[in-house]
Amino acid sequence: MVGVFDSSRGPKDDEVEAYRARLERLQGRHGEMVRAITDRVREHYPEEKALGKYGFRIRTGFSFKDQPGASDYSDLKLPKREHRPPATRILSSRGATLRFYMTAIAVAQLRGLPGRQLPDLPIVGSKDQLGWTQLVATVAIDQKSQRNFITAQNKRARSIKTSLQSLEDAGLVVLGSSGPNRRYDSFVLLNEGGRVSGGDTVPYVVPRATDATITLPPEFIRHSWLHVLEDSELVVLLMLLCRSGGLIEADGAVAMPSGVRALNYGVGRDTYTYARKTLELFGLVDVEELGRHSDGRADSTEPHRLHRFTVKPAAFGTDALALVIDRLKSQVKAYG
């Protein structure tokens, strides 16, 4: 039996709760930050640089590990983080490390052409100069206690410094050594694959035509999909666009064997199951389920067959925040 995935089957109760909590974030402070980032990118970065010319490109080594360092795995027990590719090594259900790294390489492509490095930006921006605190969306708000007052901007700065420390541990940045503040302001962004064997570092440069890359349309950045999608959705989307190790169909669809998904991409079953539903709900991916009944149950009369995925580049042309809020509202209203 062949059937197209039917989202009208409805999410599970825990998924509805997750949608409700996410909707609250996107309609609150996080959504305000996303709107501000969208406006700043439009205002400060011209269309004719690398991002506009070639799309948002990420070297495949960020998502796909060509030679996994472990073979002991299952969908419920992935290889240790050090054996995963960088994208899933820094994946987290909380925090902004993955989005910060992807934001940094986006800034390099917004500012320069192939071969250029990431320009310096301060951690904390101002009215006259953009800083990283103005380019990464969080839910941080001002906090006042009897003894202290911590601004939302200071909280974002702390979050970015925490992300930079995690990125250094993963071999994706080199931090400075001149004092506690300059240590972070003067970080060097490294190649998406991280440190190579022997511990050598390769500074990040905007990809050239000869580099193997995963490519997203410029609107992925300009319409703030990066800041609206969750980590699980980002790594699954990168996997489906990378396609390495997948079974490529004549019509361009890809099916991803579970062993490749877990070992080469570091994507477990729970991450995959949740993200592929939401990516389809948001209209970014078409999912064709094979060997399934209309209610989603596996057809016991047929051998197990992999789902087929097609990413829809044109879908990123829609404002991410407005579309995701609308789709989440519809799900919560129908099933909440």
N, C-alpha and C positions, 0 to 999 in steps of 0.2 A: 504494500500500500504506500502511495506517495501522497503527502499532504503538505500544504503550506501551513506554517505555524500560525495558530489562531489565538491572538492575544485576548479575544473575547472570552476565552476559558476562564480568565480572571486570575489574579495573583493570590498567593496563599496569605493567611492572616498575618504572619510575621513580615511578609513583603509589603502588605498594606501599611503596617505600622512604620516600616522603614520609609515608605513613600511619604507618609504624613510628616515624619520628622524632617525629611529632606525638604519637603515643601515649606515647612516653617523656616528652615535656614535660608532657603532661596528667596522667600518673601521678606526676610529680615535683613540683618547686617551683612550677611554673606552676599545676598543679591545686590545690595547697595554698592558693595565693593566691586562686584562684577561690572555693574553699569559704569562706575568710575574708571575702571581699567579699560573698558571698551572705548570710552571717550578719550582717554589719554593716548591710547595707541593710535586712534584716528588723528589726533591733533599733532602728535610728535613724530610719527614715523611715516615717511612717504611710501607710495605704492611701488616705486620703480626699483627698489633694492631687491636682494635675493629672494625674499619671501614672495613678493609680487610676481617676479619673473619665473620662478621655478617651483613655487609651492613650499610648504613647510616640510623640510626633509630631515630625517633622522637616520643615521647609519644603522644598518641592520643588526650590528653587534650589540646595540642597546637592548633589543628585544629578543634576539635569537642567539643561543649559545651553540656554536657549531660542534664542539666536542664537550659534551657534558662530563663533569668530573665525578658523577655518581651514577650507579645503576640500580641502587636499592631505593625504590620509590613505589608509591601508589597514589591514587587520586586523593587519598586522605592523609598521606604522609609524603610530602614533597622532599626533594633533595634539600640539604641544608642551604641557608642563604648564600654562603660563599660559593656554592656550586651552581647558582642560578645566574641568568644574565642580569645586567645592571637594572633593567626596568623593574623586574620582580624582586630583586635584592633590596631595593629601596621602597617597595610598595608598602603602604600602611593604611589601615582603616581610619587612622587619625593622623594629624600632621599634614605637612604640605611639601615633603621632600621631593616626591616625584614631580609634582606640578611646578615646584621651584626650578628644578633642573631643566624641565622642558621649557619653562618660561625663559630661562637664561639662553638656551640655544635659539629660541624664537627671537629674542632681542638681538642676538648676533646677526640673524638673517634679516631682521627689520632694519638694521643699521648698516650692513655691509654686503658686498658681493662675494662670490666664491673665493676661498683662500684667506678671508679676513678673520681675525680673532674677535672675541667678545670685548667690546669697549668697557672701560671702567665705569661703574655706577656706584654711588654711595649706598650703604644699607638704608639709611633714612633720607628721604627726599625733602624737597622744599618747594616753594612756589616757583622758583626759578630753575630748579634742576630735578629731574626725575630720580627717584631712588627705588630700591627693590621693595620697600614697604608699600609703595604705590602701585606695584605691578603684580602682587600676589594676593589673592582673595582669601580672607579668613573671617571668622565670626567674632573677632576680638572687639570688645567695647571698653570704654573707660571704666576703671574700677577704683572706688574710693573706700578706704577704711579709716579708722580713727587715727592711724599714724601715717598712712601712705596714700598717694594718689598716683595710679599707674594709667597712663593714656593708652588708648587702643593702638596708637602708632608704636609706642614702646613695646607693647605685647607682640605686635607683628615683627618688630625688629628681633625680639627674643626668639620668635618662631623661626625666622630666617637664619639666625645664627645656629640654632639647633639643627636645622636642615643642612647647613653648610658643614657642620661637624659630621653628620651622618654621611654626607657626600664624600667628605675626605676619607672616612672609614671605608667607603665603597670604592675608592680610587677614582672618583669622578671630579674632584677639585683638589687643588693644593692651596692651603691657607697660608697667609703671610706670617711673619715672625716678629714684626715690629710693634709690640704693644697689643693690649687686648682689643682695641677698636680697629686699628689698622690690620690686625690679623684677619679680620673678616672683610673689611672694605677692599683689601688688595688681593682677594682670592683669584686664582687662575683656574679657569674652566678647562677640564680635560676632555679628550675624545670620548665619545659615547660608549666605546667598548671598555673603558676603564684602563687600568695599568696592564701592560702586556707582560708576558712571562719574563721573569728576571727583575720585575719591579720598575721597569722603565716607564716614564710618563710621556704622553703625547698630548700637547696642548690642543684644545679644540679649535678648529677653523671651519668656516662655512663650507659645506660639501661642494666638491667639484663634480663635473659631469661623469667622471670615471668612478666615483665612489658608489658603492652599493647602498641604496637608501630605501627607506619607507617614506612614501610621499603622501601628504595630506594637502587638500586645497588651502590657499591662503586664508580663506574664510574660517578655517578651523581656529586660527588665531584671532582674526579681525572680528569675528562674531562671538569670541570668548567661549567656545566649546571647551577649551582647555581648563577653564576655571569653573565650569558647570558640571562636567563629567566627573565621576568619582574614580579613584585609583583603579579599582577593579575593571571599570569600563575602559579606561585608557589602555591598560595592558592587553585586554582582549582585542580592542580595536587595532592596536599596533600588531598583534599576532595575525589577525585576519588580513591586514594589509601587507605584512611581511611575506606570508605565504610559504616561506622556506620550510621544507619537510612536509608540506601539506599535499593533498591530492587535488590537483587542479583540473577542473572540468572544462569541456570544450567551450562552454558559454561563459567561462571566466569565474564561475563559483569555485569556492575552496572548501574541502572537508579536511578537518584536522584530527589525525589519530591521537588517542589519549596519551600514548607514550611520548609522542613528539611534544604535545601540549605541556605535559608535566616535566619531562626531562630537558627539552631544548628551550622551552619558553618559561618554565617555572610557574605555570598557571594551573592551579588545582581545580578540583571539580566544583566546589562551592563558588569560587570566584567566577569560573566559567559559566555556571548555570545561572547565577544572578545577573551577570553582566550581559549575557547574550539576550536575555529577556528585555532588559531596559534599553539596550541599544536598538532593538527592534521597536520597542514602544516609542522611542524618540524618532523613529523613521530613518535611522542612520544605516541600518543593516536589514537585508531581507534574509529570512531563515526558512529553508525548506526542510521539513522533517520527513525522513524516510523510514518506512516500517512503523508507522504510528497510526493509531485511531484518532478520530477527530477530537477526542477529549484529552489527547496527549499520551495515553497509555501505549506502551510498546505492543506491537502486534506479535503475539507468541508464535504465530504460524510462519513468521519470516525470520531469517537470520538478522543479527544486529547490523544496522547500517548507519553510517555517520551522517549527521546533518550537513547540509550544504549552505554556505554563507556567501552573500554578495554585499560588499560595502557600496553605499550609494553616495558618491562624492558630491553630487548636486544638493543633497540634503543639508550640507553644512552652510549653504547660502542663506539659511534662516537664522535670525537672532536666537542664540542658544537659550538665554535666560527665559525669554517669553515662551518659547516652544516647550521647554521642559516643564515650566510651571503649569502650562495648559494641560499637558499630558498627565502630569501627576495629579492635578485637580480632578481630571476625568476619572482616573482610577480610584482615588479616594472616595469620590462621590458615588461611584457605581458599586464599590465593594467594601467601603469603610463602615 
